[in-house]
């Protein structure tokens, strides 16, 4: 009968020790990227509900619908990229484009936007762009090493 009791000590004799170390190192390298992408989820949720919390949904329903669609798309993209950050390089570009759209949307979608609409979309869009660039930079630095 095999001895399956727990013995404290080193696992260097385990046949899969090198593979386990490599996998653990890969997971630890992409943790920062996943954390940034989780911020994209939060920003997407904020953009989706911001028209109703900043109270411009009734005055500018077209901007409210745009923010809702873009916010949901950002939240879904953030969720997808945080689940597989090593494969999210191309999706980061889409997140960057959605952040840029969020910045310019008050002027493109509506006429004479209010200060609250402008500040909300510019700040949220700039944060999304910053998150996408940060995640892309982290991924590029991980690929070089």
N, C-alpha and C positions, 0 to 999 in steps of 0.2 A: 504494500500500500504506500502511496506517495505521501511525503511529509508536506502538508500545506499550512503549517503553523507560521505565524508572523515572526520574522526575525528582524530586529532593528539593525539598520546599517545602510551600507551603500548599495545602489542598484546597478553599479557599473558592470556587473556580471550578467545582467539581463540581456538576452539576445536582441531585443529591440531598443536598447538604450539610446543608441545614436539617432535612430529615427524619431524617438520620442523627444529628444533634445532639439532636433531640427524643427519639428512641428511646433513645439512650445516657443522656440525663438521666432518662428514665422508669425504665430498668433500675437506674441508680444510686440512685434514690429508694427502690426496693423491696428493696435489698440488705440493709438492716438487718432488715426484716421476715422475709426468708428466713433470715437467721442465727438469729433468735429461733425460728422454726418448726423449724429443725434441732435446736435444744435440746429442743423438744417431742418430736422423734423419739427422742432419747437418753433423755428421761424416760419415754417410753412403753416403750422396751426395758427400762429399769430396772424399771418397775412390772411388766412381764410376767415377768421372771425373779427378782424380789425375794423371792417366796415360797420359792424354792429356794436363794437365797443367804443369806437371813436365817434359814432353816431352820424355817419354820412351815407348810410344805406338808403334812407328815404329820399335824401336830396339828390344823390347820384347813384341810382340803381345799376347803371352800366358799369361803373367802377367797382361797385360792391360785387357784382357777378364776376368781373374779371379777377378781383382779388380772391374770391372764393375758389374759382377754378385753378388759378395759379398756386394758391396756398395748398389745396388738396394735392396737386401735382407735385409740389415740393415735398410735402410730407411723405407721399408714397415713394418718391425718388430717394429721399433721405433714409427711409426704412429699408429700401432695397440695397442701397450702397452701404449702410451700416451692417447689413447681414453678410455681405461679401465685399469688404473694402479692397481686397487685392484685385478685384475685377471691376472696379468702379471708375477707372480713369476716364472712360468715354462719357459716363453719366455725369461726372463732375462738370463737363463742358455744358451739358444741358442745364444743370443747376445754375451755372454762371449766367447762361442766357436768360433763364427765368428771373434771376435776380436783377439783371439789367432791364428786363421788361417791367419788373415791378417799379423800378426807379422812374422810368419814362411814362408809365401808364397814366398817371393823372393828366398829363398834357395831351396824350394821344387819344385817350378814350373819352375824356370830358372836355368841356370848354369852361374856362375860368375856374379852375379848381381852388378850393379853400386852402388855407394854411395848414389845417389839421390833416387834410388828405395828402398834401405834398410832403409834410414832415413824416407822416406815418409811412408812406410808400418809399420815400428816399432812404430813411433810416433802416427800415426792414430790408429793402433791396440791397443796400450797401452791406448790411450784415450777411445776407445770403451770398453775395459776391465774395466777401472776405472769407466766409466759410469754405466756399468752393475752391478758391485759390489756395487756402491753407491746406485743405485735404489733397489737392493736386500736388502741391509742393511736397507734402509729406510722402505721398506715393512716389514721386519722382526721386526723392532722396533715398527711399527704401530700395528702389530698383537699382540705383547706382551701387549700393553696397553689396 
